[in-house]
Amino acid sequence: MNIKAIVTDIEGTTSSIDFVHKVLFPYAHSHLPEYVREHKAQKEIELILQEVREIVNEPELDFEGLISIFLQWIKEDRKTTALKTLQGKIWSDGYKNGAFTGHVYEDAERNLKNWHAKDLALYIYSSGSVAAQKLLFGYSDVGDLTGLFTGYFDTRIGNKRESVAYQNIVEQLELPAQNILFLSDIVEELDAASQVGLNTIQLVREETQKTGNHPIAHNFDEISF
């Protein structure tokens, strides 16, 4: 592989699934009602709430009804941009207040720094909002890692399990697909990336993970290209 750029997922790849599901999601679930009530008059929050009304086709839905929908979506881990944007704002308070720091695997941190030192362009692609991504790496367990990354992508670029998203990323990076490596723990995401010619490696950190027809690495130390 002649790799010039690496695009990596977060959850289950650079960072623990448990951190997302046992720290971030519960924090958002606990603080969301108060956050929405306090910030509902802000323009950006108004737009998020209106987007949800359109999604559920209930234009007159009140704030308490919207809060109930958000809480249910958190339980379901819905990949809705409106939810991810709102979660990112709530998490921002948590990071800044010192309620938690962003988990990053030691092997991921070390190799990301090594690749950056070798002038490889590094990007994040996660279903979490770009703002949430920057918070996780900006307030990580090992300090601010945001300087390692050239750019960030979220669901605004496309659904992670659809090939058009990766075609959009290729166009944004202005590189041939064969010069890009995509890292993820999710087979369906890797399948979609490979359909447009990206190189792929699956991170298999848990023995019970579903695997597909992609090269496998159990941690970042096993990644070679």
trRosetta pair geometry for C-beta under 8 A, 3 or more apart (Angstrom, degrees):
i j d omega theta_ij theta_ji phi_ij phi_ji
1 178 7.7 -154 -142 171 77 77
1 181 6.7 64 165 -74 151 111
1 199 5.3 39 -124 -95 136 164
1 225 4.2 -47 64 -169 130 97
2 178 7.2 42 53 128 92 95
2 179 5.8 -42 100 -111 86 81
3 6 6.6 39 172 -66 126 84
3 120 6.8 12 124 -130 98 123
3 179 6.3 137 -131 -172 31 54
3 180 7.2 88 -141 -121 78 12
3 181 4.8 -5 -128 -23 130 115
3 199 6.7 -84 -90 45 104 147
3 225 4.8 34 -11 130 138 140
4 120 6.7 -176 -175 -134 31 72
4 121 6.6 22 143 20 73 101
4 175 5.8 -159 75 -141 125 144
4 179 4.4 3 19 168 105 114
4 180 7.3 -46 58 -74 77 55
5 120 6.6 157 -104 -178 29 79
5 121 4.2 -26 -110 71 89 103
5 122 7.4 -177 -159 -75 67 24
5 123 6.5 24 177 -2 109 111
5 150 7.7 -75 -133 40 106 144
5 173 5.6 -149 61 -159 174 139
5 175 5.7 166 8 23 129 163
5 179 6.6 64 21 126 86 87
5 180 4.9 -21 74 -112 99 80
5 181 7.4 -177 95 27 51 69
6 115 6.2 -20 14 171 143 157
6 120 5.8 36 -3 152 104 126
6 121 7.4 170 24 86 61 54
6 122 5.4 -13 65 -113 95 69
6 123 7.1 -179 93 30 48 72
6 180 7.5 159 -93 -163 26 62
6 181 4.8 -20 -113 68 75 101
6 182 7.9 162 -162 -85 56 26
6 183 6.7 18 -177 -8 101 112
7 123 4.5 -23 -108 75 75 107
7 124 7.5 145 -159 -110 66 6
7 125 5.1 25 175 -6 110 118
7 153 7.5 -5 -150 26 119 127
7 169 6.4 34 -98 172 161 146
7 180 6.3 19 -4 -180 108 109
7 181 7.2 179 28 88 67 49
7 182 4.9 -18 71 -108 102 73
7 183 7.2 -179 91 23 51 71
7 198 7.6 -47 39 -153 123 144
8 13 5.7 -178 179 137 95 135
8 14 5.8 84 139 -42 131 114
8 112 7.9 -89 16 -95 158 110
8 122 7.2 -15 8 -164 110 91
8 123 7.3 154 19 83 64 55
8 124 6.2 -39 70 -111 76 56
8 125 7.2 158 75 28 25 77
8 182 7.5 165 -86 -160 38 48
8 183 4.3 -8 -116 60 82 112
8 184 7.5 170 -157 -66 51 59
9 12 7.1 -13 116 66 125 85
9 13 4.1 115 80 1 91 153
9 14 7.3 -174 96 0 53 88
9 124 7.9 86 -128 -160 14 68
9 125 6.3 -46 -85 78 57 77
9 126 6.0 112 -153 -92 59 75
9 160 7.8 76 -105 -154 111 141
9 183 6.3 -129 20 103 80 69
9 184 4.0 78 -11 -111 137 79
9 185 6.6 -120 83 10 143 74
9 186 7.1 141 -99 15 171 101
9 189 6.8 71 -70 120 137 162
9 203 7.9 -140 59 23 112 125
10 13 6.1 167 150 53 3 103
10 14 5.3 -52 -134 46 52 105
10 15 5.1 -2 174 27 81 115
10 20 7.9 117 117 -68 107 129
10 124 6.4 32 -56 -158 99 112
10 126 4.4 4 7 -94 113 137
10 128 6.7 -39 44 27 146 123
10 133 6.6 -149 -55 -121 144 90
10 136 6.7 63 -153 94 143 162
11 15 6.2 -42 -97 76 37 96
11 17 5.6 72 -180 -102 90 66
11 20 4.9 -8 -115 -24 114 157
11 126 6.9 111 -3 -142 88 112
11 127 8.0 -34 13 34 128 99
11 128 7.8 121 -31 -17 111 115
11 185 7.5 -98 108 33 65 125
12 15 7.7 -5 -2 76 24 57
12 16 7.7 41 -83 -158 39 24
12 17 4.8 30 -71 -60 85 101
12 184 7.8 45 89 -177 106 59
12 185 3.6 -84 127 24 120 155
12 186 7.4 98 76 -41 143 81
12 203 6.6 155 137 91 77 116
12 205 6.5 -163 -167 29 70 122
12 206 7.9 -63 -143 0 103 110
13 108 7.5 105 134 -106 62 137
13 183 5.6 130 -163 131 128 98
13 184 5.7 -63 -77 -127 138 35
13 185 5.3 -146 -65 -24 79 93
13 203 4.7 138 -122 30 67 150
14 104 5.7 -26 156 -139 94 82
14 105 6.3 -149 -177 24 42 95
14 108 4.2 139 -141 -172 70 155
14 112 7.4 38 -126 -51 121 136
14 220 8.0 42 -108 -60 65 129
15 19 5.7 -78 165 52 105 139
15 20 7.1 103 116 -40 115 99
15 102 6.9 -61 -116 172 141 87
15 103 4.9 117 -155 93 95 84
15 104 5.6 -51 -88 -97 86 48
15 105 6.7 -156 -93 -17 31 80
15 108 7.4 -91 -51 52 51 165
15 136 6.7 -53 -67 174 163 135
16 19 4.3 103 71 -8 96 99
16 20 7.4 -166 100 -1 61 79
16 103 4.9 -36 23 121 102 147
16 105 7.2 125 -49 -62 76 88
17 20 5.9 -58 -160 38 40 109
17 21 5.9 11 156 1 75 116
18 21 6.1 -69 -133 52 29 94
18 22 4.8 -10 -179 14 73 124
18 23 7.6 65 136 -7 66 94
19 22 6.9 -53 -103 52 13 87
19 23 5.1 -30 -165 29 54 125
19 24 6.6 51 142 -13 69 102
19 102 7.4 84 165 -160 145 48
19 103 3.8 -143 -78 22 156 134
20 23 7.2 -21 -64 51 6 83
20 24 5.0 -35 -144 38 45 125
20 25 6.4 55 153 -25 63 99
21 24 7.6 0 -38 51 16 86
21 25 5.4 -3 -137 15 38 134
21 77 7.9 -32 -103 -84 96 125
22 25 7.5 28 -29 43 13 99
22 26 6.6 -1 -174 -4 32 123
23 26 6.7 -73 -149 41 11 101
23 27 6.3 7 160 -18 56 115
23 100 5.3 129 -180 -134 127 162
23 103 7.8 127 31 -16 150 117
24 27 5.8 -62 -149 35 27 111
24 28 6.4 22 159 -15 66 107
24 87 7.4 62 164 176 103 118
24 91 6.0 1 -144 -104 96 124
24 100 7.7 -134 -72 83 64 155
25 28 5.9 -57 -148 38 31 108
25 29 6.1 31 156 -20 66 109
25 74 5.7 147 -161 -179 91 100
25 77 7.4 -48 -107 -90 140 84
26 29 5.5 -55 -142 38 33 114
26 30 6.1 31 159 -20 67 108
27 30 5.9 -59 -148 37 27 109
27 31 6.1 -4 165 5 64 117
27 90 7.0 164 126 135 91 110
27 91 6.8 92 99 -101 128 70
27 94 5.2 36 170 -93 147 154
27 99 6.6 122 -129 128 136 141
27 100 7.0 -112 -58 4 153 134
28 31 6.4 -74 -138 51 24 92
28 32 5.6 44 165 -52 67 105
28 74 5.9 -169 100 -121 114 138
28 86 7.9 106 -160 116 117 85
28 87 4.6 -11 -122 -131 149 88
28 90 4.9 115 -120 87 75 143
28 91 6.6 -29 -72 -55 99 85
29 32 6.2 -34 -134 4 20 117
29 71 6.0 86 -143 -137 83 81
29 74 4.9 -179 -81 116 93 155
29 75 7.5 79 -106 -58 133 74
31 34 5.9 -66 -164 49 57 106
31 35 5.5 59 143 -30 85 113
31 90 5.2 150 93 -161 119 119
31 93 7.3 -152 161 73 157 134
31 94 7.5 -165 7 -59 160 106
32 35 5.5 -62 -141 38 30 113
32 36 6.1 26 166 -18 69 106
32 67 6.6 151 127 -148 102 86
32 70 5.6 -158 170 120 146 132
32 71 6.4 -179 74 -76 142 79
32 74 7.3 -150 -27 -38 154 146
32 86 7.1 60 -131 144 103 119
32 87 7.9 -33 -88 -93 111 64
32 90 6.1 -49 -83 -81 66 156
33 36 6.2 -59 -149 35 26 106
33 37 6.4 21 157 -14 63 111
33 67 5.0 63 -110 -161 76 137
33 71 7.5 7 -55 -61 93 121
34 37 5.8 -60 -148 40 30 111
34 38 6.1 22 159 -15 67 113
35 38 6.0 -65 -147 41 26 105
35 39 5.9 -17 170 15 66 118
35 86 7.6 136 111 -177 133 95
35 89 7.1 143 178 108 138 107
35 90 5.2 -85 -59 -96 169 99
35 93 7.7 -156 -102 5 120 148
36 39 6.6 -77 -131 54 21 85
36 40 5.7 50 167 -70 65 94
36 45 7.0 164 -134 -169 62 126
36 49 7.6 113 -152 -81 110 117
36 63 6.3 164 139 -170 115 103
36 66 6.9 -170 -171 102 151 111
36 67 5.5 -165 57 -89 154 98
36 70 7.3 168 -56 20 144 159
36 86 7.6 10 -79 -157 95 131
37 40 6.3 -20 -135 -20 20 116
37 63 6.8 104 -94 154 67 140
37 67 7.9 6 -46 -75 86 139
39 42 4.8 -25 -179 8 84 122
39 45 4.8 146 127 -46 97 161
39 89 7.8 -134 93 145 170 144
40 45 5.7 -125 -121 123 29 131
40 46 7.1 85 174 -76 57 69
40 49 6.8 39 -143 -39 86 154
40 63 5.8 -28 -112 -115 153 132
41 45 7.5 34 49 67 24 122
41 46 7.2 10 -161 -57 21 109
42 45 4.4 74 68 15 95 108
42 46 6.7 -160 89 -13 45 87
43 46 5.5 -54 -148 33 30 116
43 47 6.6 30 155 -19 64 103
44 47 5.8 -52 -153 33 33 111
44 48 6.6 35 149 -19 64 103
45 48 5.5 -50 -149 34 37 114
45 49 6.3 36 153 -18 67 105
45 86 7.6 82 -124 -109 80 96
45 89 8.0 -108 -84 68 95 174
46 49 5.9 -58 -148 38 29 109
46 50 6.3 29 154 -19 65 108
47 50 5.7 -53 -145 38 31 112
47 51 6.4 39 152 -25 63 103
48 51 5.6 -52 -153 30 31 115
48 52 6.8 29 151 -18 63 102
48 82 4.9 136 -159 -155 80 91
48 85 5.9 -147 -106 87 124 124
48 86 5.5 129 175 -62 155 104
49 52 5.8 -52 -154 33 35 111
49 53 6.6 39 148 -21 65 102
49 63 7.4 -31 -140 -111 143 71
49 66 5.4 6 -142 -152 95 162
50 53 5.5 -48 -151 32 37 115
50 54 6.6 37 151 -18 65 103
51 54 5.8 -56 -155 36 33 111
51 55 6.4 36 149 -24 66 104
51 81 7.7 -73 154 83 152 96
51 82 4.5 -174 95 -85 127 130
52 55 5.4 -49 -146 32 36 114
52 56 6.4 12 163 2 69 106
52 61 7.7 -94 112 78 97 142
52 66 5.7 104 94 -140 143 100
52 69 6.1 141 179 98 129 143
52 70 7.4 -47 -115 -64 157 86
52 80 7.9 74 -101 153 83 147
52 82 5.3 -173 -60 131 85 160
53 56 6.6 -69 -145 50 25 92
53 57 8.0 97 160 -84 55 4
53 58 5.7 -106 -151 79 72 65
53 59 5.3 84 161 -116 121 36
53 60 7.8 128 -149 9 126 19
53 61 5.2 -170 -112 36 91 111
53 66 7.3 -46 -61 -92 81 111
54 57 7.1 23 -171 -78 32 45
54 59 7.5 42 -80 -90 56 76
55 80 6.9 27 -126 -140 166 135
55 82 7.1 -129 -19 12 142 143
56 61 6.8 40 80 -38 128 157
56 69 6.4 -92 -48 -123 151 151
58 61 4.0 69 115 -47 114 112
58 65 7.3 -95 118 136 145 142
61 65 4.4 -121 -172 95 93 134
61 66 5.8 119 128 -57 113 82
61 69 7.8 21 168 -17 151 137
62 65 5.1 97 56 11 67 104
62 66 7.1 -127 106 -5 36 91
63 66 5.5 -55 -148 37 34 113
63 67 6.3 38 153 -23 67 103
64 67 5.5 -47 -147 32 34 115
64 68 6.6 39 152 -21 62 101
65 68 5.7 -51 -153 32 34 113
65 69 6.7 34 150 -19 64 103
66 69 5.6 -53 -152 34 35 112
66 70 6.5 36 152 -19 67 104
67 70 5.7 -54 -150 36 33 112
67 71 6.4 32 154 -19 66 106
68 71 5.8 -55 -148 36 30 110
68 72 6.4 29 154 -17 64 106
69 72 5.8 -57 -150 38 31 110
69 73 6.3 32 153 -20 66 107
70 73 5.6 -56 -147 36 31 112
70 74 6.5 36 153 -23 65 100
70 83 6.1 162 -137 -115 79 93
70 86 6.6 -63 -136 92 134 155
71 74 5.7 -47 -152 28 33 113
71 75 6.9 34 150 -17 62 102
72 75 5.7 -53 -155 34 36 113
72 76 6.3 23 151 -9 68 111
73 76 5.6 -62 -144 47 34 105
73 78 3.9 -62 -160 27 91 131
73 80 6.1 -47 -162 24 143 127
73 83 4.9 -125 122 -95 140 151
74 77 7.4 25 -176 -74 33 41
74 78 7.7 -58 -55 25 23 89
74 83 7.0 -169 -67 -168 68 126
74 87 7.4 140 -102 -87 103 120
78 83 5.8 88 84 25 104 160
79 84 7.1 12 -165 -47 48 125
79 127 4.6 -75 -137 -161 105 133
79 155 6.1 144 160 -83 100 148
79 159 7.5 93 114 -132 143 83
79 160 7.7 -118 -156 14 154 108
80 83 4.4 78 73 10 100 107
80 84 6.7 -178 88 -9 50 87
81 84 5.6 -59 -143 41 33 110
81 85 6.1 35 158 -23 68 106
81 129 7.5 95 -157 -88 69 93
81 154 7.4 114 -122 130 91 116
81 155 5.1 -140 -80 80 92 121
81 156 6.5 88 -122 -66 137 75
82 85 6.0 -56 -149 34 26 111
82 86 6.5 21 155 -13 62 109
83 86 5.8 -61 -149 40 31 108
83 87 6.1 33 154 -20 68 107
84 87 5.6 -50 -143 37 31 114
84 88 6.4 39 154 -26 62 104
84 127 6.4 -136 -97 145 145 72
84 128 5.5 -176 -157 -139 112 40
84 129 4.6 152 137 -40 98 86
84 132 6.7 -104 177 2 85 143
84 154 6.8 173 130 -177 147 134
84 155 6.8 124 28 15 157 123
85 88 5.7 -53 -154 29 30 115
85 89 6.9 29 151 -18 62 102
85 129 5.0 105 -92 -80 52 147
85 131 7.3 69 -138 33 63 126
86 89 5.8 -53 -155 31 36 111
86 90 6.6 31 151 -14 67 105
87 90 5.7 -59 -151 39 35 109
87 91 6.0 34 154 -19 70 108
87 128 7.3 -93 92 -137 125 90
87 129 7.4 162 66 4 88 111
87 132 6.4 15 104 -86 93 141
88 91 5.7 -54 -142 39 30 111
88 92 6.4 45 153 -34 62 99
88 128 6.8 128 -76 179 101 90
88 129 4.1 -67 -41 53 148 128
88 131 4.2 98 163 86 140 107
88 132 3.6 -109 -106 -54 96 92
88 135 6.9 162 -158 4 82 136
89 92 5.5 -42 -155 18 32 120
89 93 7.5 32 150 -15 58 95
89 131 7.4 22 -64 115 58 147
90 93 6.1 -51 -167 29 39 109
90 94 6.9 35 142 -16 67 106
91 94 5.2 -55 -152 37 44 116
91 95 6.1 43 154 -19 75 101
91 132 5.7 65 56 -125 145 92
91 135 5.7 132 119 107 110 158
92 95 6.0 -52 -146 36 29 108
92 96 6.2 18 159 -10 63 114
92 131 7.0 -37 -66 155 119 113
92 135 5.7 -120 -95 -98 65 143
93 96 6.0 -66 -144 45 26 105
93 97 5.8 17 161 -13 66 117
93 99 7.9 35 117 2 71 130
94 97 6.0 -63 -138 43 23 104
94 99 4.0 -74 -159 52 80 129
94 100 5.8 2 155 31 112 94
95 98 7.9 35 172 -66 29 26
95 99 7.4 -63 -56 44 22 86
95 100 7.0 -55 -91 73 55 71
95 101 7.3 85 -135 -112 80 44
95 102 7.2 5 -112 -39 118 92
95 135 5.0 -164 -13 -176 162 107
95 138 7.5 68 166 84 150 97
95 139 4.0 144 -166 44 116 166
96 139 7.6 -112 -64 -82 47 150
101 139 5.5 -134 -137 146 70 84
101 140 6.1 69 165 170 98 19
101 141 4.9 124 113 -81 126 53
102 135 6.9 151 -60 123 129 65
102 136 3.6 132 -131 -166 140 60
102 137 6.2 -88 98 -57 159 26
102 138 7.6 87 4 50 141 50
102 139 5.4 112 -7 85 101 71
102 140 4.2 -59 73 -100 102 59
102 141 6.7 -119 79 -20 52 68
103 136 8.0 -42 41 -164 50 102
103 140 7.5 180 -43 -150 1 80
103 141 6.0 36 -114 -26 44 122
104 108 5.6 -122 177 82 86 119
104 109 5.1 95 127 -61 121 100
104 136 7.7 126 -60 152 95 95
104 137 7.1 71 -70 -111 134 69
104 140 4.8 1 -6 -156 122 131
104 141 6.1 -151 31 31 81 99
104 142 6.4 -83 59 19 119 109
104 145 6.7 61 -55 -5 171 159
105 108 4.1 88 65 4 94 107
105 109 6.9 -162 90 -8 49 82
105 205 8.0 -134 -84 -109 151 144
105 219 6.9 -145 153 -146 146 99
105 220 7.0 154 97 -4 124 113
106 109 5.7 -51 -147 35 33 112
106 110 6.3 30 158 -18 66 108
107 110 5.9 -55 -145 38 30 111
107 111 6.3 18 161 -9 65 111
107 219 4.3 32 90 166 166 117
107 220 4.3 165 137 42 95 96
107 221 5.0 -83 -150 -26 121 91
108 111 6.3 -65 -144 44 26 100
108 112 5.9 27 160 -20 66 112
108 219 7.8 -113 -48 -172 71 80
108 220 4.8 142 -89 -28 49 143
109 112 6.0 -60 -145 37 23 110
109 113 6.4 21 159 -16 62 109
109 140 7.7 156 -96 146 119 150
109 142 5.6 47 -131 42 157 156
109 145 6.8 -110 -127 -101 89 143
110 113 6.0 -61 -155 37 26 109
110 114 6.4 25 150 -19 64 109
110 220 7.2 159 64 90 85 130
110 221 7.8 14 80 -75 125 88
111 114 5.3 -51 -143 37 38 115
111 115 6.2 37 157 -18 69 102
111 220 4.0 -149 22 147 147 126
111 221 6.8 -152 -58 -74 126 47
111 223 6.7 92 -174 49 159 121
112 115 5.9 -53 -145 38 29 108
112 116 6.3 32 154 -21 63 107
112 122 6.2 80 -154 -133 90 160
112 145 7.1 45 107 -174 142 127
112 148 5.3 49 151 171 109 154
112 220 7.5 -54 -32 -157 74 159
113 116 5.7 -53 -146 36 30 113
113 117 6.4 33 153 -21 63 106
113 148 6.5 -85 -88 -105 54 128
114 117 5.7 -55 -151 34 30 112
114 118 6.6 21 152 -12 63 108
115 118 5.6 -62 -151 42 35 108
115 120 4.3 -54 175 51 93 131
115 122 6.2 107 105 -69 121 116
116 119 7.8 48 177 -72 34 19
116 120 6.8 -85 -82 58 29 78
116 122 6.0 -51 -80 -7 88 132
116 148 4.6 -101 -70 -145 150 83
121 150 4.5 -13 -162 -10 92 153
121 173 7.4 150 104 -147 143 107
122 148 5.6 -20 65 144 147 87
122 149 5.0 -91 100 -111 97 59
122 150 6.0 138 56 3 51 87
123 149 6.4 102 -108 -160 30 96
123 150 5.9 -50 -72 61 78 92
123 151 5.0 -10 -118 70 99 81
123 152 6.8 178 -164 -86 74 29
123 153 6.5 34 166 -3 116 101
123 169 7.6 153 119 -161 156 116
123 173 7.3 -95 -32 -88 153 115
124 133 5.0 156 116 -171 149 140
124 137 7.6 -140 -58 -27 151 142
124 149 5.9 -17 -15 -135 98 147
124 151 7.8 -145 32 108 69 48
124 152 4.7 -6 60 -122 102 79
124 153 6.8 -171 96 32 57 65
125 152 7.8 165 -78 -167 42 51
125 153 4.3 -7 -109 69 81 110
125 154 7.6 178 -153 -81 53 28
125 157 7.3 -77 -133 57 104 142
125 160 7.0 143 144 -113 106 103
125 165 7.9 123 -168 150 133 118
125 169 6.7 -26 -88 -99 140 146
125 182 7.6 -30 39 -139 137 101
126 132 7.8 -111 98 89 131 105
126 133 5.5 153 39 -87 130 115
126 152 8.0 -35 24 -165 94 94
126 153 7.7 138 21 84 51 64
126 154 6.3 -26 76 -109 65 73
127 154 6.8 75 -161 -159 19 79
127 155 5.6 38 -141 -52 64 108
127 160 5.9 -80 -67 -17 92 134
128 132 4.1 -101 165 89 113 134
128 133 5.8 145 96 -56 107 77
128 136 7.7 67 104 -20 157 134
128 154 6.5 -94 94 -122 38 114
129 132 4.6 97 56 5 80 101
129 133 7.0 -137 99 -6 44 85
129 154 5.2 10 -133 -113 33 168
130 133 5.5 -51 -149 33 35 116
130 134 6.4 33 155 -18 66 104
130 152 4.4 124 -137 112 95 127
130 153 7.3 -22 -85 -117 101 6
130 154 5.0 -117 -42 -18 72 118
130 156 8.0 -43 -23 21 111 122
131 134 6.0 -57 -151 36 30 108
131 135 6.5 33 151 -21 63 106
132 135 5.5 -52 -149 33 34 115
132 136 6.5 37 154 -23 66 102
133 136 5.9 -54 -152 30 31 110
133 137 6.6 8 159 2 65 108
133 152 5.1 161 88 -150 146 135
133 154 7.1 -152 -19 -70 127 103
134 137 6.3 -65 -145 49 30 97
134 138 5.3 30 158 -23 68 120
134 146 5.7 41 -149 -111 80 128
134 152 6.6 -88 -55 -43 89 164
135 138 5.6 -59 -129 43 24 110
135 139 5.8 -16 178 19 65 110
136 139 7.1 -75 -137 55 13 79
136 140 6.6 48 152 -81 57 82
137 140 5.5 -5 -145 -44 35 117
137 144 7.4 65 137 -162 69 48
137 145 4.4 -94 -174 70 95 98
137 146 5.1 127 109 -71 111 67
137 148 7.6 -114 -178 41 136 108
137 149 7.1 57 117 -9 169 132
138 144 5.2 2 -151 -128 54 85
138 145 7.4 -120 -74 42 29 61
138 146 4.9 11 -81 -36 80 124
139 144 7.6 5 -67 -88 33 69
140 143 6.3 -16 67 59 90 27
140 144 7.2 149 24 -94 92 20
140 145 5.3 14 9 0 145 114
142 145 7.0 53 80 -53 98 112
144 147 6.9 66 129 -7 98 97
145 148 5.3 -21 173 7 81 120
145 149 7.7 67 132 -16 81 99
146 149 6.2 -65 -164 33 50 106
149 152 6.5 50 146 -60 141 83
151 172 7.5 -147 121 144 161 123
153 156 7.7 -135 -166 60 67 81
153 157 4.5 -21 -164 -1 111 149
153 169 6.0 -39 -72 -101 168 107
153 172 7.5 144 -84 63 122 162
154 157 6.8 131 65 8 35 92
155 158 7.1 -107 -163 86 51 16
155 159 6.5 24 -145 -93 93 44
155 160 7.2 -71 -98 -30 79 86
157 165 5.5 88 118 -154 87 84
157 168 5.0 178 -176 104 88 133
157 169 6.1 62 167 -65 143 82
157 172 7.3 -57 -128 -23 126 148
158 162 5.8 -114 164 76 110 109
158 164 5.2 -157 -140 98 150 85
158 165 2.7 -158 89 -91 120 82
158 166 7.7 -102 77 -15 138 44
158 168 5.4 146 -13 21 127 139
159 162 4.2 63 72 10 104 113
159 164 8.0 53 42 58 82 95
159 165 5.8 -137 60 -44 41 132
160 165 6.2 -91 -96 86 30 167
160 184 8.0 153 176 -123 121 152
160 186 7.4 60 131 76 124 145
160 189 4.8 -21 154 -112 99 109
160 192 7.2 147 152 56 45 149
161 186 7.7 -82 -85 136 94 130
161 188 4.4 -2 -130 138 108 115
161 189 5.8 -75 -88 -79 61 59
161 191 7.9 23 -154 62 73 101
161 192 5.5 164 -171 -34 33 143
162 165 5.4 101 76 -8 81 101
162 192 5.7 85 96 -140 5 140
163 166 5.7 -59 -161 39 50 107
163 167 6.3 53 144 -22 76 103
163 192 4.6 -150 -72 -165 58 77
163 193 7.5 -175 -122 -67 68 19
163 195 4.1 -68 -107 81 134 131
163 196 5.3 148 -174 -36 100 102
164 167 5.4 -52 -148 36 39 116
164 168 6.4 44 152 -22 67 101
165 168 5.7 -54 -156 33 31 113
165 169 6.6 31 147 -19 64 104
165 192 6.9 32 46 144 104 135
166 169 5.3 -45 -147 33 39 115
166 170 6.5 48 150 -23 64 98
166 177 7.9 66 148 -129 104 114
166 182 7.2 -42 -126 -70 122 154
166 192 5.9 155 -9 131 127 88
166 193 4.5 165 -106 -114 154 61
166 195 7.4 124 58 59 137 86
166 196 4.8 175 102 36 110 136
166 198 5.8 -100 -177 -13 131 135
167 170 5.5 -46 -150 31 34 115
167 171 6.6 34 151 -17 63 104
167 196 4.8 -153 -71 -122 78 152
168 171 5.7 -55 -152 37 33 111
168 172 6.3 34 150 -20 66 106
169 172 5.5 -53 -146 36 34 113
169 173 6.2 27 157 -14 68 108
169 180 7.7 147 123 -179 109 162
170 173 6.0 -62 -146 41 27 105
170 175 6.9 -110 -155 68 67 68
170 176 7.8 -8 -161 -173 110 19
170 177 5.0 -28 -115 -82 135 84
170 180 6.7 -135 -103 6 79 154
170 196 6.2 -136 -22 140 142 130
170 197 7.7 58 -97 63 149 103
170 198 7.4 -137 -73 -66 107 99
171 174 7.2 24 -180 -71 34 54
173 180 6.4 98 86 -88 166 132
175 179 4.7 -107 167 77 116 122
175 180 5.8 128 94 -52 126 101
176 179 4.9 87 67 3 84 105
176 180 7.8 -163 97 -8 48 90
176 197 7.7 -70 165 124 77 136
177 180 5.8 -67 -157 33 42 111
177 196 5.5 -150 -120 130 150 81
177 197 3.3 90 103 91 140 109
177 198 5.2 -94 -174 -65 94 56
178 197 5.7 -60 -57 161 70 108
178 198 7.9 -160 -86 -114 28 28
178 199 6.9 72 -153 -38 48 94
180 198 5.0 -54 92 -128 103 93
180 199 6.7 177 92 28 48 84
181 198 7.1 135 -121 178 18 91
181 199 4.5 -37 -105 81 69 110
181 200 7.4 163 -160 -84 63 23
181 201 6.7 10 -176 2 108 104
181 225 5.9 -77 -80 -84 149 166
182 189 7.7 -139 150 139 129 96
182 190 6.7 172 103 -117 115 67
182 193 4.3 -91 48 -171 162 162
182 198 4.7 44 -9 145 116 139
182 199 7.0 162 18 82 70 53
182 200 5.2 -22 67 -105 94 73
182 201 7.7 173 86 27 49 63
183 200 7.8 155 -84 -156 33 56
183 201 5.5 -16 -107 68 77 93
183 203 6.1 54 179 -32 96 108
183 223 7.2 -24 -102 -110 128 144
184 189 4.5 -79 130 91 168 131
184 190 5.5 -158 59 -57 113 87
184 193 7.7 151 6 -7 130 142
184 200 7.6 -39 30 -154 94 99
184 202 6.7 -36 80 -119 62 61
184 203 6.9 -134 122 19 16 95
185 202 6.5 85 -131 -169 34 78
185 203 4.7 -58 -79 72 80 90
185 204 7.0 136 -138 -84 84 40
185 205 6.8 -49 -110 12 130 96
185 209 6.5 -93 -178 -144 101 143
186 189 4.2 68 86 9 108 111
186 190 6.8 172 91 -10 57 86
187 190 5.7 -63 -151 41 33 110
187 191 6.1 39 152 -26 70 105
187 202 6.8 5 -88 -109 63 138
187 210 5.6 -81 -10 116 130 103
187 211 6.6 141 -79 -160 119 21
187 212 3.8 123 -144 -27 117 123
187 214 7.2 -175 -128 9 71 121
188 191 5.5 -46 -144 31 33 117
188 192 6.6 34 155 -19 62 103
189 192 5.8 -55 -153 35 32 110
189 193 6.4 30 151 -17 65 107
190 193 5.6 -54 -146 37 34 112
190 194 6.2 32 157 -19 67 107
190 200 4.3 112 -157 -171 98 142
190 202 5.7 -52 -54 -76 161 93
190 212 6.5 177 77 53 125 135
190 214 4.8 -42 155 -56 147 159
191 194 6.0 -59 -148 36 27 108
191 195 6.7 38 152 -32 61 102
191 212 6.5 -87 -61 162 100 169
192 195 5.7 -47 -157 18 32 119
192 196 7.8 9 156 -1 59 99
193 196 6.7 -74 -167 41 36 93
193 198 4.2 -59 167 59 96 132
193 200 5.4 131 88 -83 122 115
194 197 7.4 72 -168 -65 40 8
194 198 6.2 -97 -85 63 38 75
194 200 5.1 -64 -64 -10 100 135
194 214 7.2 -146 -51 -94 139 106
199 225 7.0 99 136 -128 155 131
200 214 4.7 -67 112 -140 114 126
200 215 7.1 156 99 35 65 84
201 214 6.5 168 -125 156 22 108
201 215 4.9 -42 -114 85 77 101
201 216 7.2 145 -168 -107 75 13
201 217 5.4 24 167 -1 122 112
201 223 5.7 115 121 -124 167 96
201 225 8.0 -111 -39 -60 134 112
202 211 6.3 143 107 -134 158 82
202 212 6.9 144 -56 39 152 86
202 214 4.5 111 -22 89 106 122
202 215 7.0 170 20 85 76 45
202 216 5.2 -30 69 -107 97 66
202 217 7.3 165 81 27 46 67
203 217 5.9 -33 -104 76 59 87
203 218 7.6 88 -161 -149 62 15
203 219 7.4 57 -146 -105 98 25
203 220 7.8 -12 -109 -65 119 63
204 209 5.0 -160 -141 64 82 141
204 211 6.1 -5 -93 -86 135 112
204 216 5.1 -7 3 -160 126 110
204 217 7.3 152 24 73 78 34
204 218 5.7 -49 76 -101 80 60
205 209 7.3 88 48 -35 53 143
205 218 6.5 114 -99 -171 45 62
205 219 6.9 78 -101 -80 89 70
206 209 4.8 117 72 -37 87 97
211 214 7.6 -133 -171 47 81 84
211 216 6.4 -12 -139 -89 131 128
217 220 7.0 68 138 -100 137 22
217 221 7.9 172 -176 65 115 47
217 222 3.8 170 -148 89 90 105
217 223 4.7 -14 -92 -68 169 69
218 222 5.6 69 35 6 71 152
219 222 5.8 100 57 6 62 99
220 223 5.4 -36 -159 7 50 120
